[in-house]
Each structure stands twice: as C-alpha cells, then as structure tokens.
C-alpha cells in the first residue's frame, strides 16, 4: 500500500469554522493558516495560478481553527471522466448489455465527461457515502481528481470516490446520471495537494480497499501511468463550449474496479490512498428512496 507523504507537506484545505462553512486554509503539520485575500476555494480558482501560489506561500502566521471538510466551496462543480483506464473499459464491458459503447469511447478522441455533483451532494473524508436503496450492486470508483482554475490552469490534485450503482448503469448507459448522481454519491478529499508541491504526478500510485467488519473484502492498486488520457486533454475538452467562472474539479476516472462478485454493503468502509496526495476514508450507508427519511446521511 502506498504511503502518503504528509509530515512536512503543505496542502490546500477547507475547514468549517464558527463563522464560515467553506473557509480555505493552508495546512501544515495538522495546523490551518489563513491565506491572504482568499476566503474560499472559489476565490482561489478565480485567480491565475502564479497569483494564488504567491498568496499561498505567504500564509503561515494567522492560525485559524475548525474541522476539516471536503475541499470545495458552496458553488463548486464536480465533473467526472469515464473509461479512461483499460481496467475501467473492461469492467464496463463486463457489466453492460451494450459493451461496444465503452470500447468506442475508450478509443475515441473525445473523452466521456459528465456532471457528477454539487457541494450539497459531496462529502469529505471520515464521513458517510451512500448506496442507492434501489440499486442491486454498488461499487466505489477510486480516482485522482484535478482542481482547475477559471484560466484552465491545473492548481492541484485531490482524491474522489465516484460512487456508482453498477447494475443501473450496466442496464443501460443512458441511466448513467441515476447511477452516479444521488445523495451521498460523491466523496472528495481529504485536501488538495498543490501542483507545485508534486515533482512528477505522471506515475503516482493509487490503491483502495473495502473493509467489512474486520475483513478486507477487496483491495487493488494502479498508477496514474495507466491513465489513457492526459490531464491537458481532459481539461481542454471540459472547457469546450463551457464557462467555469469559479473553476472546477474533474475526477479523472478509475483504474481499479471491484470484480462483479463484489458489491458494497451498508457498514462497509472504503479507503483510497493516492501517493503524495493523501487518504480518503468513508463509511457506507444506504440512501433511502425518500431522502426525507434519511437519518444517518
């Protein structure tokens, strides 16, 4: 399993304070510091990379206090990319009654991009993710997510668990939105590793596991070297005919998918590690058909 490097690294964090739900901070050794002139992730992503980096570098004197939250803002948009790894292509073909569509998108110039979540549907680390009550099989999709400013510049990397109702998407690719967009379907975190803090992200290791009680029921690993698309290519297509005035987070697809005989159950714990980026941990609960009945999400 990859070891995360967090002891002396600087991260972009979002914390809930008494006065602000989405306060951006510079995290160093477990402490949070105010970033001058920047209050939220959205504020940061409205700035050119070099300008934000300069402000980030200045932080470190004014400590602020609160609890770690998902590294987003109230107006953040989280998008996803699909079938960007060979393993993802193969898994989608195994699951689907229409397998050719996944082969075609894997080989195409244009990537599969889809809207994934808003802030209301996104949770951070050490919180609950959901499996749909009407899904027969559900799986985590461990992914590296890229944080992009309004100028199409890559700001940093974080982790996304793109929760998916496997049998719903497998029944018909047109059910993708229902399989992937629901309450508790998206986890992002724990923080954002600034891109200038990473020497070479092209081959970072990614590993994930599902724990059920005291047992590990599934574990797998891949690297970003297996990604079939470049970050630049995904960003270019995401911004085509689109405007992101406060930037965007794009989850870049999964290279590790549980086999068909593995499905998440309520009470499971999903752990995703990305080298140099961190560890995202979430407990699984069931999202009821009537969300107003929810008690533990």
N, C-alpha and C positions, 0 to 999 in steps of 0.2 A: 504494500500500500504506500502511496506517495506521502511524503512528509511535508506538511505545509510549513512555509518559512515565514513566521510572523513575529519572531522575538524582537527584531530591531527594524522591522519594515514599517513604512508609512502607508496608510490606507485612507481612502475617502469613505467616511462613514455617514450614516444618517441616524440620528437619535431622537427619541421622543423626550422633550424637556417639559417642564411645568408650563412653559409659555408657548412652545412651538412643537407641533406634531412631526414635522419633517425637517429638523434642523441639520444642516450639513456640518461636518466636522472633519478635522484631520485627526486620525487615530494613530497614536504611537504608544506601544507597550501598554495597551489597555486604558490609556487616558485619551480624552477627547478635547480638542482645541478649536476655538473659533477661527474661521478663515475670513480674513478681512474683506468686507464689502460683498460677501456672498452668504446668503441665508439658506438656500435650498439647492438641490441638485439641478433644478431647472435654471436657477440663476447662473450656476456654473456652466451649464451647457449653452447658455446664450452668449458666452464669451469665446473668443479664439483660444486655441489650446495654449499658446505661449503666455497669454494674459492670465488665464486661470492658473497655469503652473506657477507663475510668479507670485500670485496671491497665496497659493497653497504652500509654497516654500516659506512665506513669511509667517505662517501660522506656527504656534508652539508656545505662546506665552499666556494667552487668555483661556484658562481651562473652563469647560462647560460640562454640565452633569445631566445625565439622563440614561434611558435604556436603549440598547441597540435595536434598530428597526430595519426593515427592508430598505436597501439603498435606492430609494425612489423619491419622487415628490407627488403631491396631490394630483398634478396634471400630467404625470408621466404616461407614456405609451410604451408597452412592451410588445414586441413583434417576435415572430418565430420563423425559422427557416427549416424546411423539411427535406429529407432524403439527401443529406449532404455527406453521409458516410456510406460505404459499401454495406456495412452491417445493418444500417437503417434501411437501405434499399431492400436487402434480403428479407429483413423482418417484415416490412410492409407487404412484400410479395407473398410471404407465408400466410399472413393474416387475411389478405384481401381476396375477395371473389373476382376482383378485376386487377390482377397483378401487373399487367403490361403498363399501366399508367405510371407506376413507380419506376420501372426501368426507363421509361421515356424521360421522366423529369430528372433522373439521375444523370442521364447523358446529355440533356439539353443545355443550351447556352443560358437560357433564362431559369433562375432558381425558383423553387417553390417558396413563396413568402406569404405569411398570413398574420392577421392581427391576433394577438394572444390575450392580453389582459390590460386592464386599467389598475390604478392604485387600489381601488376597492376590492379587486379580485386577487391581489398579490399579498403574500405574507413573507416574513423574513425567516431567519434561522431560529430553531428551538420553538417553533410554533406549529400549528396543525395544517396539513394539506388534506384535501378531500378526494374521495372516490364517489362517483355518482351512484345514487341508490338504484338507478335503472340500468346500470352497466353490469354485464356479466363478468368481464375481465378488465382490469385496470393495471397500468404499469407506470413507473417513473421513467422519465427520459432525462438522464443527466447531461447537461450541456454547459459549454462555455458561452457566456453572454457578453457581447461587446457594447460598450457605452459610447455613444456618438453625439457630438455636439451639433448645433444647427448648421455649422460650416462643413459638415461631413468628415470632421476630424475624429479619429479614434482617441478617446480620453482614457479608457481603462477597461479592465476585464473583471467580470464577476461570475457567479455561478447561477444557473437556472435549473430548477426541476420542472420540466414541462409535463405535468401530469396528463395522462392520456387514457381515455376509455377505449381500450384496444378493440373490443368487439364491435363498438358503434362505428368507429372509423373503418374497420375491416368490412363491415356490411355494405358500405357504400362510401367512396371517397367524398361525396357531397355532404356527408354527415360530419366532416372534419371539425366544423365550428362547435357542434354539440359535443364532440368527443374531447375537445380541448379547451373550451371556454365555459366555465361554470364557477360557482363559488368555491374557493379553495383549490382551484386548478393550477395555481402558479406560485412557486416559491423562488425568491431571488435573494442572494446574499452570500456570505454574511456582510461583506463590504465590497468596495471596488478597489482593485489594485491599480494604481495609476500606470499608464502605459510606459511612462519614462522610468518606472521602477523595475521593469522587466527587461532583462538583457535580450532574450530571444524567446518569443512566445510560440514559435512555429512548431515546437515539439513537446510542449508541456504535457505531463501525464494527467489523466482523468481516471478516477476509479470510483466505484459506487457499490453499495451493498444494501440489501433488505434484511433487517433483523426481525424475527418473530419470537418474542419472549427471549430465551437465552440462545436461540439458534440463528445462524446466518443461513437464510434460505436461498440467497443468490448473491453473487459477487462477480464483478468483471472490471476490466481495465482497457483503456485505449490511450491514444495520444492525439494531440492536435495535428500531428503529421499525417494522420489518416483522413483529415478533412478534405473533401473533394472540391471545395470552393475556397478561394482566398477571401479574407476579410474585406479587402478592397472591392472585390467583385460583388459581394453581398451588399455592401454599403451603397455601391453605385446603383444597383437595382432597387434597393429600398427607397432611395431618394428620387427615383424616376417619377415624374408627374406627382410628387408628394412635397408637402411642406412640413417641416418639423421645427417650429419656432422655439421650442424648449428641448430640442434634441430627442433622442430615442434610445431605447435598449433593444438590442436584437439578439435573441438566443439563436445560436448558430447550428443547431441540430445535434443529434445524438449519435455516438458511435458505439454505444453499448446498450443493448435491448435485452430484457429477460426472455428466455425461451417461452414457447407457447404454454407450457405447463405451469408457469409462474404467474400468479395474479395477486395484487395487493389485497390485504385484509385490514379491517379496522383494528388499530392497535399496533400495526407494523411501524417500524422506524426506518426511514430512508436516510442514508448518509452518503454525501457526494464530496469527494476531495478533488481539488484541482491544484496542482503544483504551483506554488508561489502566489496563489490567489486565496485559498482558504478552505473551509469546510462548512457545508450547508447540511443541517440536520433537521428533519421534520417528522413528526408523528402523523400517522394516517388515521383519519376519521371518516365516517360516512356522511356525505352531503345529502340531506333528505329531499324528496321531490318537492315539498313545500318548504322553501328556505325559511319561512317564518316560524317553522317548528324547530329550527336549529337550537341546540343547547350547548354544543361543545365546539363550535367553529369560531 
